Amino acid sequence: MDTDELSLSTYKGIITEAEKFNHDLILQFGVLASGCKDDDDYLNQAESLIKEWLQVKDFEDIIENLFFGKIE
């Protein structure tokens, strides 16, 4: 699926809000959409990704990777 296929509410809730924070962050959520089959799948995977980031012991590494292109 492409981000163009997300519902307007999902797009606004994830992509638009991420853009307000940092452009690099929307890239992560945009790429995530390519592996999803529908809105629900996308929202579940976005939530899982955020939870994964928050569980990392060295959260500063995640932030650095997100905003400086080193995310795996």
C-alpha positions in Angstrom: 0.0 0.0 0.0 1.1 3.6 -0.6 0.5 6.5 1.8 -1.9 7.9 -0.9 -4.1 4.9 0.0 -4.4 5.7 3.7 -7.6 7.1 4.9 -7.6 10.9 5.4 -7.9 10.5 9.2 -5.0 8.0 9.3 -2.8 10.2 7.0 -3.5 13.3 9.1 -3.0 11.4 12.4 0.4 9.8 11.5 2.0 11.5 8.5 0.8 15.1 9.0 1.6 15.0 12.7 5.0 13.5 12.1 5.7 16.2 9.6 5.0 18.8 12.2 7.7 17.2 14.4 10.4 16.4 11.8 10.5 15.6 8.1 12.8 12.6 8.6 10.2 11.0 10.8 7.5 11.0 8.0 9.9 9.1 5.9 10.0 6.3 8.4 6.2 6.2 8.5 5.9 6.5 4.8 8.2 3.5 4.2 6.1 1.6 6.7 3.0 1.9 4.6 4.6 -0.1 1.7 4.4 -3.3 3.8 0.8 -2.8 5.0 -2.4 -4.2 3.5 -4.9 -1.6 4.9 -5.4 1.2 7.4 -5.8 -1.1 10.3 -2.6 -2.9 9.5 -0.8 0.4 9.0 -2.0 1.8 12.4 -1.0 -1.5 14.2 2.5 -1.5 12.6 3.0 2.2 13.4 2.0 1.6 17.0 4.4 -1.3 17.2 7.2 0.7 15.7 6.7 3.5 18.2 6.6 1.0 21.1 9.8 -0.6 19.8 11.6 2.8 19.7 10.4 3.5 23.2 11.7 0.2 24.6 15.3 0.8 23.4 17.6 1.4 26.4 19.5 4.1 24.6 16.7 6.2 23.3 19.2 8.8 22.2 20.6 6.3 19.6 17.1 5.9 18.1 16.6 9.6 17.9 20.0 10.1 16.3 19.3 7.2 13.8 15.9 8.6 12.9 17.1 12.1 12.3 20.5 11.4 10.8 19.5 8.5 8.5 21.1 5.6 10.3 17.8 3.7 11.2 17.9 0.0 10.4 
